[in-house]
Amino acid sequence: VIHDPQTKKISMRTTESIVWGSSDHHNFCSFQVQITNMKMLREGREIEGELETTNPDFTTLKFSLSALALTNHIAYLKIRKNEGVAEWEVPEVVDRSVREVKATKTLDAVGFGISHPHEDFYFEMSEEYDPHDFLLSTRNQPFVYVRNFIQVRFLVAGRHIFGLGERVGKLELGDGVYSLWNYDEMHDETGTPPGNNMYSFHPFYLIHTHNPSDFAGAFFLTSNPMDVCLRKN
């Protein structure tokens, strides 16, 4: 659970997105990352910065980070490695000129939060009207980004989770591992690897929050094969 002195305890679920690789011990190369340079742009509607690993036992890795209020209800976060082998990227889905006119709120106002420079990196989304009412958070969770392996773990506050591809089975997703790759499998989804994803690749999930009338979504802008691990805390 996440406990905040200004609100009651919130029941959380863990969503772990593992891209291009897997390991029985998912923390095998977990490392600390901190924001080393960050600046606010467009009156708080956009952030640009750099991430850098801080573990003395690892070669230093550097990343670029950008976040912006895409609309008054949507925050967009992009992390990419600055060095090493060039990686293919999914094209931007929203033209820059559209971004300039859609958002009138700051990132804080749409519920997006991020760690301060020289703190362990995390980001989170909360309800717009209450920054203590979390929808998802990576605070104190593993973050790994190396060649051929990316892992991000979220704490998700929600009654139910839906989405993650085209599959045969119940609409609501239970605990398990849901593979996102075009397997063309028509068998019932059981939540066990390698998964029974069908024709389509939809890296999106929908959260039914603890407020019965509210839903929130998370979309991963990637075309890499992915395992999403869901489990209750």
BELCORVEN-V657268 format. One record per backbone hydrogen bond with DSSP energy under -1.0 kcal/mol. CO is the residue of the C=O (numbers start at 0). NH is the residue of the N-H. E is the energy in kcal/mol with one decimal. If there is no record, write none. Layout:
# BELCORVEN-V657268
CO_NH_E + CO_NH_E
This chain:
# BELCORVEN-V657268
1_9_-2.0 + 3_6_-2.2 + 9_1_-1.4 + 11_232_-1.6 + 12_155_-4.2 + 13_230_-1.7 + 14_153_-3.5 + 15_228_-3.0 + 16_151_-1.9 + 17_226_-3.0 + 18_149_-1.7 + 24_27_-1.6 + 26_29_-1.5 + 31_53_-1.9 + 32_120_-3.7 + 33_51_-2.2 + 34_117_-2.1 + 36_49_-2.0 + 38_47_-2.1 + 40_45_-1.7 + 41_44_-1.2 + 43_106_-2.5 + 44_68_-2.6 + 45_40_-3.1 + 46_66_-2.4 + 47_38_-2.7 + 48_64_-2.4 + 49_35_-2.1 + 50_62_-2.5 + 51_33_-2.2 + 54_57_-1.3 + 60_52_-2.1 + 61_81_-2.3 + 62_50_-2.6 + 63_79_-2.0 + 64_48_-2.4 + 65_77_-2.9 + 66_46_-3.3 + 67_69_-1.1 + 67_75_-2.8 + 73_69_-1.7 + 73_70_-1.4 + 75_67_-2.1 + 77_65_-2.2 + 79_63_-2.9 + 94_98_-1.6 + 95_99_-1.4 + 97_100_-1.1 + 97_101_-1.4 + 105_109_-1.4 + 106_111_-2.4 + 107_110_-1.2 + 110_125_-1.8 + 112_123_-2.3 + 115_118_-1.7 + 121_114_-2.0 + 122_137_-2.1 + 123_112_-2.9 + 124_134_-3.1 + 124_135_-1.7 + 126_129_-1.1 + 129_132_-1.9 + 131_133_-1.0 + 132_126_-2.6 + 134_156_-2.2 + 135_124_-2.4 + 136_154_-3.0 + 137_140_-1.9 + 141_152_-1.4 + 143_150_-2.8 + 145_148_-2.0 + 148_145_-2.8 + 149_18_-3.0 + 150_143_-2.7 + 151_16_-2.7 + 153_14_-2.4 + 154_136_-1.9 + 155_12_-2.9 + 159_207_-2.9 + 160_172_-3.1 + 161_205_-2.6 + 165_197_-3.3 + 167_188_-3.4 + 175_229_-3.3 + 177_227_-2.3 + 179_225_-1.5 + 180_182_-2.1 + 190_176_-3.6 + 191_194_-1.5 + 196_184_-1.6 + 197_183_-1.6 + 201_203_-2.4 + 202_219_-2.9 + 203_163_-3.2 + 204_217_-2.3 + 205_161_-2.4 + 206_215_-2.3 + 207_158_-3.7 + 207_159_-1.1 + 210_213_-2.4 + 213_208_-1.4 + 215_206_-4.0 + 217_204_-2.1 + 219_221_-2.0 + 224_19_-2.0 + 225_179_-3.9 + 226_17_-3.2 + 227_177_-3.0 + 228_15_-2.3 + 229_175_-2.2 + 230_13_-3.1
